[in-house]
Amino acid sequence: MANLWPVQYAGSQQGVDLASYISGYVDGEGCFNVSLAPRSTLRAGWEVRPSISVSQNGDRAEVLTLIQSYFDCGTLRPDRSDKTLKWETRSLAPILDRVLPHFRQYPLLSSKQKDFEHFASVCEAMAREEHRTVCGLREIVRHAGQMNPSGKRIYLPDQILQSLAEMKA
């Protein structure tokens, strides 16, 4: 049985299977991302930053507010790149505690599910602190490199792996 949430929209209130709705919404308008940036102060030399975001036109901000409330984390901010509003969370704890369990229970139906699986693997590896070792970071880079194939990358996985090969495991 679906968990129905009372939702107010267009002047009426109805029960909505919010969890399924959110998964569908993220499937269409969301993005799971793992970015990597060089950080000489870190043992493995690279910072790993997972994030999930959902973009929408500003006149439909109520959906993003609903998503923020549902996950009880993240921020809403304007995205200047495409003049939309974006809900985003980068904090590992709520990703592990709320986001991953949600999308395991309510999986995506498109090929974006593969991005989620790689994203989840990276976040769980970070929880085990594998991102702090060269060996663990190599595996994270492999997962991140398989995500969002049409996305732009500042640092290509091969470049990162090459820099890691030059370090002691």
Summary of the structure (lengths in Angstrom):
residues: 169
radius of gyration: 17.5
end to end distance: 49.3
largest distance: 61.8
contacts: 488
relative contact order: 0.16
helix: 47%
strand: 25%
